[in-house]
Amino acid sequence: MVEISITVLLIPFASYLLGSIPFGLLLAKLLGGADVRKAGSGNIGATNVARVVGPLAGILTLVFDTAKGTAAVWFAGRATNESAVWMMIAAFAVLLGHSFPVWLKFKGGKGVATALGVFLALCPLAAVSALLLFILCVAYWRYVSLGSVAAAAAMPLLIYFLWAPRHAPPIIVNMGTLAIALLVIYKHDSNLQRLVEGTEPRFSFGKKKETE
């Protein structure tokens, strides 16, 4: 009973704290001396970090934000003998931490990279498929936000069909994936409004880049 109680408290708490580490903000200050919350879109995600500080900082932010999603799910799996319930709890908690970090007055990133890391741990084939969809959308329409929303919206179906050959995922995985997808889409609300209005900036490799 004590062990179960510790697990109940430790996994979501540790996952949230891991997710709340603002790698984009820290790397931007370390490599460029800039506060990305006061530049570009104000977002601490990889795209805005790359825009404000440069490609290296953006790539490192992407790597670290992805890694914390993978790490949270991996550690939860190791601690609970691969329990799908606890792995999904860790997955949602780490995304909540990234999106609503306590250190930044609950104003965090949009969760795309962290969600990618989560699904790389849960179902690599689905994660890679979503990444390919993201790349295709950005390459064709040049909207990072549109690619992010499309990948998030597709993830519940990708998880369902690619979880394992001839095996559907546990219901908790379906529910958790849907919750994560909705959270990522919700965090892109302002981007979606600009897309509808036709004012969302397009991605380019020049100085004017769209923010995540």
C-alpha positions as CSV (number, residue, x, y, z in Angstrom):
1,M,0.0,0.0,0.0
2,V,2.8,2.4,0.9
3,E,4.6,1.6,-2.4
4,I,1.4,2.2,-4.4
5,S,0.9,5.6,-2.6
6,I,4.5,6.6,-3.3
7,T,4.0,5.7,-7.0
8,V,0.7,7.7,-7.2
9,L,2.5,10.8,-5.9
10,L,5.9,10.4,-7.4
11,I,5.2,9.6,-11.0
12,P,2.9,12.6,-11.9
13,F,4.8,15.0,-9.6
14,A,8.3,14.1,-11.0
15,S,6.9,14.1,-14.6
16,Y,5.4,17.5,-14.1
17,L,8.6,18.9,-12.7
18,L,10.6,17.4,-15.5
19,G,8.3,18.9,-18.1
20,S,8.4,22.3,-16.4
21,I,12.1,22.7,-17.0
22,P,12.1,25.6,-19.5
23,F,15.0,24.5,-21.7
24,G,14.1,27.0,-24.4
25,L,14.4,29.9,-22.0
26,L,17.5,28.6,-20.4
27,L,19.3,27.9,-23.6
28,A,18.4,31.2,-25.2
29,K,19.8,33.0,-22.2
30,L,22.9,30.8,-22.1
31,L,23.7,31.0,-25.9
32,G,22.3,34.4,-26.8
33,G,21.7,36.3,-23.6
34,A,18.1,36.8,-24.7
35,D,14.7,36.3,-23.0
36,V,12.6,34.7,-25.6
37,R,9.5,35.6,-23.7
38,K,10.1,39.2,-24.7
39,A,11.0,38.6,-28.4
40,G,9.4,37.1,-31.4
41,S,6.2,35.4,-30.5
42,G,7.1,35.3,-26.8
43,N,7.0,31.5,-26.9
44,I,9.7,29.4,-25.2
45,G,9.5,26.6,-27.9
46,A,12.2,25.6,-30.3
47,T,10.9,27.6,-33.3
48,N,10.9,30.9,-31.4
49,V,14.2,30.2,-29.8
50,A,15.7,29.6,-33.3
51,R,14.2,32.8,-34.5
52,V,15.5,34.9,-31.7
53,V,18.8,33.3,-30.9
54,G,19.8,31.1,-33.8
55,P,19.5,27.6,-35.3
56,L,21.9,25.9,-32.7
57,A,19.8,27.1,-29.8
58,G,16.6,26.1,-31.6
59,I,17.9,22.6,-32.3
60,L,19.1,22.1,-28.8
61,T,15.7,23.2,-27.4
62,L,14.0,20.8,-29.7
63,V,16.2,17.9,-28.6
64,F,15.9,18.7,-24.9
65,D,12.1,19.3,-25.0
66,T,11.7,16.0,-26.9
67,A,14.0,14.2,-24.5
68,K,12.0,15.2,-21.4
69,G,8.9,13.7,-22.9
70,T,10.6,10.4,-23.7
71,A,12.3,10.3,-20.3
72,A,9.1,10.8,-18.3
73,V,7.4,7.9,-20.0
74,W,10.5,5.7,-20.0
75,F,11.0,6.1,-16.2
76,A,7.3,5.6,-15.5
77,G,7.5,2.3,-17.5
78,R,10.6,1.1,-15.7
79,A,9.1,2.0,-12.3
80,T,5.7,0.2,-12.9
81,N,6.7,-2.8,-15.0
82,E,5.5,-1.1,-18.2
83,S,2.1,-0.2,-16.9
84,A,0.1,1.6,-19.6
85,V,-1.9,3.5,-17.0
86,W,1.2,5.0,-15.3
87,M,3.0,5.7,-18.6
88,M,0.1,7.7,-19.8
89,I,-0.2,9.5,-16.5
90,A,3.5,10.4,-16.8
91,A,2.9,11.4,-20.5
92,F,0.1,13.8,-19.7
93,A,1.9,15.2,-16.6
94,V,5.1,16.0,-18.4
95,L,3.1,17.8,-21.1
96,L,1.2,19.8,-18.5
97,G,4.6,20.7,-17.0
98,H,5.9,22.0,-20.3
99,S,2.7,23.8,-21.2
100,F,2.0,25.3,-17.7
101,P,5.3,25.4,-15.8
102,V,5.0,26.6,-12.2
103,W,8.4,28.5,-12.5
104,L,7.0,30.7,-15.3
105,K,3.6,31.6,-13.8
106,F,2.1,28.7,-15.8
107,K,2.9,30.3,-19.1
108,G,4.9,27.7,-21.1
109,G,5.4,26.2,-24.5
110,K,2.9,24.6,-26.9
111,G,4.0,21.0,-26.2
112,V,4.7,19.8,-29.8
113,A,8.3,18.6,-29.1
114,T,7.5,17.2,-25.7
115,A,4.5,15.3,-27.2
116,L,6.8,13.9,-29.9
117,G,9.1,12.6,-27.2
118,V,6.2,11.1,-25.3
119,F,5.0,9.1,-28.4
120,L,8.6,8.1,-29.4
121,A,8.6,6.2,-26.1
122,L,5.0,4.9,-26.4
123,C,4.8,4.0,-30.1
124,P,7.8,5.1,-32.3
125,L,6.1,4.2,-35.5
126,A,3.2,6.5,-34.8
127,A,5.5,9.3,-33.7
128,V,7.6,9.1,-36.8
129,S,4.4,9.0,-39.0
130,A,3.1,12.2,-37.2
131,L,6.5,13.8,-37.7
132,L,6.4,13.0,-41.4
133,L,2.9,14.6,-41.6
134,F,4.2,17.7,-39.9
135,I,7.1,18.0,-42.3
136,L,4.8,17.6,-45.3
137,C,2.4,20.2,-44.1
138,V,5.2,22.7,-43.3
139,A,6.9,22.0,-46.6
140,Y,3.7,22.5,-48.6
141,W,1.9,25.3,-46.8
142,R,4.9,26.7,-44.8
143,Y,2.9,27.1,-41.6
144,V,4.6,25.4,-38.6
145,S,1.4,25.8,-36.5
146,L,-0.7,24.0,-39.2
147,G,1.8,21.2,-39.3
148,S,1.8,20.9,-35.5
149,V,-2.0,20.9,-35.3
150,A,-2.3,18.4,-38.1
151,A,0.2,16.0,-36.5
152,A,-1.6,16.3,-33.1
153,A,-5.0,15.7,-34.6
154,A,-3.8,12.7,-36.5
155,M,-2.0,11.1,-33.5
156,P,-5.1,9.3,-31.9
157,L,-5.7,7.5,-35.2
158,L,-2.0,6.8,-35.7
159,I,-1.7,5.3,-32.2
160,Y,-4.8,3.2,-32.8
161,F,-3.7,1.7,-36.1
162,L,0.1,1.5,-35.4
163,W,0.2,0.5,-31.8
164,A,1.1,-3.1,-32.5
165,P,0.4,-5.5,-35.4
166,R,-3.3,-6.7,-35.2
167,H,-3.6,-5.3,-31.7
168,A,-5.4,-2.1,-30.6
169,P,-3.9,-0.1,-27.8
170,P,-5.4,-0.2,-24.3
171,I,-8.3,2.2,-23.7
172,I,-6.1,4.3,-21.4
173,V,-3.7,4.9,-24.2
174,N,-6.5,5.9,-26.6
175,M,-7.9,8.3,-24.0
176,G,-4.5,9.7,-23.0
177,T,-3.5,10.3,-26.6
178,L,-6.8,12.1,-27.3
179,A,-6.2,14.3,-24.2
180,I,-2.7,15.1,-25.3
181,A,-3.8,15.9,-28.8
182,L,-6.5,18.3,-27.5
183,L,-4.1,20.0,-25.2
184,V,-1.6,20.7,-28.0
185,I,-4.4,22.0,-30.3
186,Y,-5.7,24.1,-27.4
187,K,-2.3,25.7,-27.0
188,H,-2.4,26.6,-30.7
189,D,-5.6,28.6,-30.3
190,S,-4.0,31.9,-31.2
191,N,-2.3,30.4,-34.2
192,L,-5.6,28.9,-35.4
193,Q,-7.3,32.3,-35.1
194,R,-4.5,33.9,-37.2
195,L,-4.8,31.1,-39.8
196,V,-8.5,31.8,-40.2
197,E,-7.8,35.5,-40.5
198,G,-5.0,35.0,-42.9
199,T,-2.4,36.7,-40.7
200,E,-0.4,33.8,-39.5
201,P,3.2,34.3,-40.7
202,R,4.7,31.6,-42.9
203,F,7.9,29.7,-42.1
204,S,11.0,30.7,-44.0
205,F,14.7,30.1,-43.7
206,G,15.3,33.9,-43.5
207,K,15.1,36.1,-40.5
208,K,11.3,36.2,-40.5
209,K,10.3,32.8,-39.3
210,E,7.0,31.6,-38.1
211,T,6.9,30.8,-34.4
212,E,5.7,27.5,-33.1
